[in-house]
Amino acid sequence: MPRDRAVSHLMALYDLPDLMVYAVFMLGAAGLAASVCLGAWRLSPVTATKDQLDLAMRTSAAVVSALTLTLAFCAIQARSQTSEASRVVAMEVAAISGLARLADRLGEPGLRLHADITAYLYAVVHAEFPALAERGRDPATQHAAEALEHAAYAAAAQASDALAQDLIQQTDGVDEARENRLMAAEAGLPAAFWLLILLLMALLVSTGPLYPPRRHVAAMLAMQAAGVGALIAFVFLMDQPFRGHLSVSPEPYNTLQRSLAHRAAIATAARSGLLAASPAPQDVTRRVQDASAP
């Protein structure tokens, strides 16, 4: 139970502004390093000599180098996970857009399919995407996806063989893209990486008793630990592709929604006879003629 509470508090950091997350990690690391240096000196039998200080500085530098390299590798891994999640989202949006274009070719039978596409997009943006990393598959969005699949198969039954095959294939593509997005929402750095970071951080803090308990020494160790804490915060913010302010944006779905609404409005106006071909204005026609003249 305490472990679940600690995990929930840690996950709550993603809802904070990035600057506050950096402050939490940096202040926590700095305070820990300084307190260990000042508090554990009495328990350490080491005497403050020049050779001992040189050995302490070399030890700290080695641990910092190892920790920095580890964090750099983790940052690259986290960035690749975010790029992959963005690619998966783009593929799903492209699949839905392709299905909508096929629905346009159906005429009247495609109107129901368009409505289900719009409902699915709305469910993804407002129900599933905001808490995708926490809950994963959303029941309401899953119901909208199943309704979209049924509508696509019903529309395929009224289409020609070629168009029906394209509809079924595109519907399967939408379903596959959705599953890929749900899998990408579970991505994150392996627990072994975070364990390695914690172990190296513990080693760095444990070098504090090797230094004399002076204010400037404690301040130096605090600044060093704060810098490492900032790097850890950076990796933390990028760890979950669908969490925090650096997460993948649902804007591609919103853009597709606006595009489909605009196309639907134009189609409705065309069917009701509100749109009619009109000759180009005289000035536009004259400019076109002048431009094409030898």
C-alpha angles and dihedrals in degrees: 000000000000088000091055090048091051091049091050091051090049092050089049088066089074089067092057124088113271092247091057091049090053089048093052094051096041096046092044093051093043094048092048094050094047094046092049091050094049099036104041098047093091091055093051117086092201116120120221105250132149093252091047092051091048090051091048092052092048091049093049092047092052093050092046091050092050092046093047093051090048092050092048090054091047091050090054090050092048092048092051090051091053092048090051091050090051090050091051091050091049090050092052092049090049091050092050091047090052090051090051091052090052089050089056089059091056096065114201096003088057094062093080090047090051090053092052091047090053091048091050093050091049091051092049094050100040105027112025108025100056093060100023095125093049104042103016110195110038115213095218092049090046089054090050090050092051091048089051091051092050091048091050092052091046090051090047089057089062097044133082119274094258094046091044091054091050091049094051092046093049091047090053088050091054091050092048092048090051091052090049090053092050090051091048089054089065092054121116142129112298116258089244089066093053090045090054091049091051092048093050091046090051090051090051093051091046090063089069096089089057089071128070113261097251127139097241091048092050089048091051092051091045092053091047092050091045090056091051089046090055090055091049090050090051092053090044092054092051096042098089114049093202100040133080133003094305092056128115111285124233089217094111088062091048091050091051090048091055091046093051092047090051092048091047091052091051092048092050092049091049093051092049091050095246091125118065133165111260129186117259116262116269095247092050091048091049092051091050091050092048092049093050095045115105 
